[in-house]
Amino acid sequence: MARYSPSIGRLIAELGKLPGIGNKSAQRLAFHILAQPQEQAEGLAAAILEAKKSTKLCSVCCNLTDQDPCEICSSASRNSQQICVVENPRDVSAIERMHEYKGRYHVLHGVISPMQHVGPDEIKLRELVQRLQNEPDVTELILATNPTVEGEATALYIARLLKKTGILITRIAHGLPVGGDLEYADEVTLARAMEGRREI
């Protein structure tokens, strides 16, 4: 393994802690940063510190924001009768990119996973229940957790927990992606696609 000065070694080690960044990628990023002008490196460091300092959870939906309530929760143009429940803030960004959904969100910051010792109390489920009590105009809860074992279990848990509220609880459809081939799809994906079929 190549030997670096302590400061470069520390930079590589810190970058290597980021998700999806292995040792080689961390080295490439470190040397890229070091090759940039001083102002760019300082700008990057300042942006990280500023984001870390000013970002907090929205008191309504638990999404990451720098204002409270967040831009979506405070927007009068959003449909307050629909709440889309997602696992993490990245999912909000993904849904917003399609420009079709006009409701609001609730971010769980995780899923129920007994194997990882994550129960209902470790995610923002209590906040969701409290929110529904504070917002009686909500008519639909859209469960948009990922189609994993944990995501499905979390969606099922929420559906059972809130069944007696009278709120319509729906689950996003899962199935084949556009451009996908049937022969390469797994059994669960094909089953979901069959269940989610509709008249054309």
N, C-alpha and C positions, 0 to 999 in steps of 0.2 A: 504494500500500500504506500502511495506517495506521502511524503512528509511535508507538512505546511507549517507556516508560522502559527503561533497560538491564536492570533486574531483571525486568520483565514480559516483555520481549523474550527474555531468556534462558530464562524459564519456558516460554514458548510454543515456543521452539526445542527445548528438552529434551523436552517432551511430544510434539512433532512427530516425534521419533525413534522413538516407539513404533509397533509394527506396526499398520497399518490406520488410523492417525491422520494425517489431512492437516492442512494449515495452518489451515483453518476450525475443524475439530474441536479442534485444539490451542488455538486462541484461546478457544473455548467452555469447554474444560476449565480453562484458566488463569483465566478470569474467574469461573468457578464456585468454584474453590479460593479465590480472593481474596475472594469474597463470604462465605465461611464464617467462623465464629468462629475465633479464634486456636487454640483447643484442638483443633479438628477438623483444621486444617492441620498442626499439630504431630503429631497422632495419625497422619495419613497418612504424613508424613515418617518418623516413628518406625517405623511398620509396614514401610515399604519398606526402611529400614536394617536392621531386625531380621531380616526375611526374607532379605535379601542376606547378612547375617552368619552366620545360623544354618543356612541351607540348604546341604546337601552331597549328593553322590551316594551312594546305598546301595552298600556294598561287594559286595553279592551281585547285585542286579538292575540297578544303575545308575539307578534312579529317583531323583527329587529327594525329599529327606527331611530332617528335623531330628533324627532318631535313626538309629543304625546298629547292626544292620540295620534296614531300614524296617519299618513296621507289618505290611505284607503278608508280607514274608519271615520275620518273627519269629512270625507267627501259626501256632499248632498246628492250627487248623481249616482251613487252606488245603491243597489237594491238591498235595503236593510232586512228584507224578509228571508234572504238566503244566506246561509253561512257554509262555506266550504272548509272542511276540516282536513288539514294536511300535516305531514310529519315534521317538516322543517321549513325554514325561510326560503330555501332554494326552490321548494315546490311552489311557493307563491309566485316566484319569478317565472317559473316554467308555465304556469297557468296564465299569468298575465301576458306572456308573449303571444298567445293565440288571439288576444283581443276579442274574445267571445263572451267570457264570463263577466257579468256586471255586478255580482253580489259581493259579499264580504268574506273574510277568512277567520279561521282560528288555527293557530300553530301549536301543535302538541309538544314539539321539541323532543321527539322520540316516539317509540312504540313500546307496547307491553312485551317484555321478553324475559320469561322466568329464567332462561339459561344465562342471561346477562344480569340477573337480579334486578330487573327493571319492572316494577309493578305499576298499577294505576296511579299511585301517589307520587311516582317519580316523573310523571309527565304532566302537562298542563290540562289535565282532565277536570280537576276541581274547578279551575277557572272557567272551563266551558260550561259546566253545570250552573255555576253562579251567573254567568253571562246570560244564559237562557232564562233564568229567573228574572234578571234585570231588563231583558229585551223581549217582552211578551208578543211583539209583532212578528217574531221569527216563525215562518211557516215551513221551511225546508232546511234540513241539515244534509249536506252532501259529503259523504265520507270518501275522501280521496287519498287514503293511505296507500302505500305501494303494494303491489300484488305479491308480497312475500308471506311466509308463514306468520311472521310477527305482525305485518300490516293487516292481514286478514283477521287475525285474532283480535287485534285492537279495534278494527271496524265492527266486528261481531260484539265485542264487549260494550262498545259505545251504543250500538243499536239496542242491545238488551237493557242497558242502563237507562236509556231515554225513551223506551217504548211507550211508557205510560204518560208521557208528556203531551201526546196528541200531535206532535210535530212530525211531518212527513220526513222519514229518514231514507235517503237513497244512497246507492253505492255507484261510483263511476264504473263504466263498462271496461272490461279487459278483453283483449282478443288479439287478432293478427294486425301487425303494423302494415301500413300502406307500402306495397312493393315487396311484402314478405311472401315466401313460398310455403304452401301447406306441408310439403314433405319435410321441411326443416323445423316445423313448429312442434313443441313438446305437447304432451297429452293435456296438461292443465290449461295451456293457452288455447288449444283447440276447443276444449270443453267450455271455457269462458266465452269464446267466440260464438259457439252454438247457443249458449244461454242468452247472449246479448243480441241475438239476431232480431231484425225488425222488418216490417213490410216495406217494399219499395214500389 
